[in-house]
Amino acid sequence: MNEVLKAIWQWLENNPHPLTDLRTLVWFVFLVLIVGAWLAARRRSRKRTAEDEQEMIDENFQKNEDGLYPWEVNTNDHPSTVKKGTKPHPMDNLPQRGRWRI
């Protein structure tokens, strides 16, 4: 370990622009880590099957006595069911069905 530290110290002393080289090295390592994490996440998501998705849903949510999940219970978003004092939901990245807060 001492030899490694001595080699790093000599490199820093003898190099005319050590910080520039160090900054480039850190940037390169950062990019490699980001790309590696992205590839690992992509590989994991490709391995996921419909059965795995259903298992994850069953672990986190329970069906009611009618056999429906919580998001399947009330899907009636007809304008007559929306109260007059409700405001539109401010987030546009949500599904279009059920956009009104009650």
N, C-alpha and C positions, 0 to 999 in steps of 0.2 A: 504494500500500500504506500509505503514511503517513497518507493521508486516511482510510482505513478504520480504522486504529488510533486516530486522533484522534476519529473519530465514536463508536467503541466507548467510549473513555475519557470523552467528554462524556456519553454515555448512562449510564455507571456513576456519574458524579459528580452528575448532575441527577436521577436516579431515586431516589425515597425508599426503595425496597426492591429494590435491584438483584439481590441474591442469590436472592430468591424468584422473580423473573422469570427469572433465569438457570437456576435449578433446574427451573422449568417448561419452559423451552426445551430443556434437556438431556433431560429426561424425554420430551418430545414427539419429539425427534430419535431417541432410543433406540427408542421404539415404532414409528416409521416404518421404521427399519432392520430391526427384528425382523419386522414384517409383510411388508416387501419381501423379506427372505430366505425367509420361509415361502412366499410366493407364487412365488418363483423355483424353490424346491425342488419345489413342487407342479406347476409347469409342466413341469419337467424329468422328473418321474416319470410324468407323463401321456404324454410323448413316447416313453417307453421301451416297446418292443414285446417280444413273446416271443422274436423272433430276437435282439434286443439282449441279453436276459437269457441266452440260450443262448451267445452269443459271450463274455459276461463269465465264465460258468462254464467254458467251454473254455479261456479265457486263464489262469484261476487253478488249474484242476484237470485232471489227466490220467486217462484211463481205463486200467484194467489190461488184461492180455492177454485177459480174458473180455469186455471191452467194458463194464465196470461202473465207476462212480465210487466213490471211497473210502467214501462213506456208504451205498452199495448193496451192499457186499461181504457184511457179516454183519448180517442183519436178524433173526436168530433170537434173540428175547428171551424164550423160554420159560423158566419158572422152573427147569427141570431143567438148563439151561445156565449158570445163575448160580451162582458159587461161594459156599460158605457164609460166607466172611469178607468178602464185599463189603458196602459201605455204600450206602444210597440216595443219589442225587445231590441235593445241598442246594438247587439252583436250580429253582424251579417254573415259570420262564418258558421252559423248553426244551421241545422236542417230547416227547410222551408215549412214543413208541417209543424204546427204548434208554436208559432212565433209569438203568441200573445201571452203576457203575464196576467194572471188573475189575482 
